[in-house]
Amino acid sequence: MHNAESNQKVGTAVTDVHSVSLPTLDQISAERPDKPEEACGVFAVLAADQPVANLTYFGLYALQHRGQESAGIAVFDAEPGEAARPQVRMHKDMGLVSQVFDQSVLERLPGQLAIGHNRYSTTGSSKACNAQPVLLNTRLGPLAFAHNGNLVNAGELREAIAADIPEAEFTSTTDSELIAFAIQHAVNQGLGWEAAIREAASRCRGAFSLVIGTPEGLYALRDGHGIRPLVFGHMGELSEAQWVVSSETCGLDIIGASFDGDVEPGEIMHFRLGDPEPSRSRWITEPAKLCVFEMIYFARPDSRFFGESLYSYRVRIGEVLARETPVAADIVIGVPDSGIPAAIGYSQHSGIPFGDGLIKNRYVGRTFIQPTQAMREAGIRVKLNPLPDVLAGKRVVVIDDSIVRGTTSRKLVAAIRDAGATEVHMRISSPPVTHPCFYGIDTDTQDQLIAARLTLEEIAAHLGVDSLAYLSKEGMVEAAQANAGHFCTACFDGAYPIEMDESVSGSKLMLEPKGIAATV
């Protein structure tokens, strides 16, 4: 945690809690996963007489899949020392939630309002100063801020903020800090909290789902297209008004909170202690464009979208995939964990038996230890190990949710053949990824995406499979049982819903000083 910088930004409103040192991602293997990498997770609790830091810990624990680089919690004290200026305590550091927090740290975070964040870097490199929440002081008291998404006008906004606030000290290289500064500036210019949040949001282009802690309660906000998800619920009786906001419903489930609904695209919600209903208002109206990869891969299968769990959706896309791309085979296996529901659906529709042909080490984190050269050559077996008893002598259909670069898939196919499979047929439960994402998911530059460079036949030859087929875009949307226009599918078709600056397509590190390289 950047101790001095945090205290400097929020003055006496913030008390820094001791932070332990953990390995940085510079120590992680240079070989990145062959998947679109995670978004971030945000979580917030507003509740009297509850251990809000502990509840936020568990919420972030449930959202760990959305980011494993850093975690943080900021808590507004239940008994402010002076009117409208409560004390805010924060703890954040590099690492998994279970590494960053323990019970002794959580006990030093008392209060009634907590803002939490898990980070995967999409703008700004992976280092301690970029961990969230962001804390700033304003004329109306402290502001705690957490962001999931990515702005496409970050360079332009930074120049504007620097002009608006010449004394601003940028302590990170993230677009998230810029949004927080925009809110601070609007408040200090005389606006109230909601008007300031509305004004700041209007200056932002891109994807942003936000939770914002203030002395007047908790605010939640989504960009006009609602590209990244955000849901809310309550604990106990509504009359108690104990509110929870989470990136996904699995964050509500883990602490026993109800799922009351979505923060709608372009909506600001304001939650107050003692109010049985939050206030809701639209700050902008645009077509809904939820990231379809949230449905296919990112969000947890037990999280609910469009009235059902994503597990049900992923089984259905497997059924559609089997209908579109049949093949004669003896067994269907899924690549754990995200490929398994689609594999079950493929099996159910095709009549080919489903089996567990791959065993995964399900430790949620990433190893900081470099493998030996021999292990690197084996590659996939660090995380996935094939079962020869299941695969030997079989014609195997392998179901995975996506292929980005093809490096892991190629090693996986080789491992399955080494286990004795006579044929390997790969089926992908999404269309080919041909374009990078600029809205909060790290999908590489276009020249690194295998489907943007090679034909279907060339990809099949590169992977070493007997056949390869992808789910059609139409089948993907059909399985969602929702309006096709409700989704952002830019990574499959290049139809970006938000206009962006040319510089955005260059690097997620656009705000870094020259010479700083990405660590992921």
Secondary structure as UniProt FT lines:
FT   HELIX           3..10
FT   HELIX           11..13
FT   STRAND          14..16
FT   HELIX           25..27
FT   STRAND          41..46
FT   TURN            48..49
FT   HELIX           52..62
FT   HELIX           64..66
FT   STRAND          70..76
FT   TURN            83..84
FT   STRAND          88..94
FT   HELIX           97..100
FT   HELIX           103..107
FT   STRAND          113..119
FT   HELIX           128..130
FT   STRAND          134..138
FT   TURN            139..140
FT   STRAND          141..151
FT   HELIX           154..164
FT   TURN            166..167
FT   HELIX           175..188
FT   TURN            189..190
FT   HELIX           193..202
FT   STRAND          206..214
FT   TURN            215..216
FT   STRAND          217..222
FT   TURN            224..225
FT   STRAND          231..235
FT   HELIX           238..240
FT   STRAND          242..246
FT   HELIX           249..253
FT   TURN            254..256
FT   STRAND          261..262
FT   TURN            265..266
FT   STRAND          267..271
FT   TURN            273..274
FT   STRAND          279..282
FT   STRAND          290..291
FT   HELIX           292..293
FT   HELIX           294..298
FT   TURN            301..302
FT   STRAND          304..305
FT   TURN            306..307
FT   STRAND          308..309
FT   HELIX           310..324
FT   STRAND          331..334
FT   TURN            336..339
FT   HELIX           340..350
FT   STRAND          358..360
FT   HELIX           373..378
FT   HELIX           380..382
FT   STRAND          384..386
FT   HELIX           388..391
FT   TURN            392..393
FT   STRAND          395..400
FT   HELIX           407..418
FT   TURN            419..420
FT   STRAND          423..428
FT   HELIX           446..448
FT   HELIX           450..453
FT   HELIX           456..463
FT   STRAND          467..470
FT   HELIX           473..480
FT   HELIX           484..486
FT   STRAND          487..488
FT   HELIX           490..493
FT   HELIX           502..505
FT   TURN            508..511
FT   TURN            514..515
//
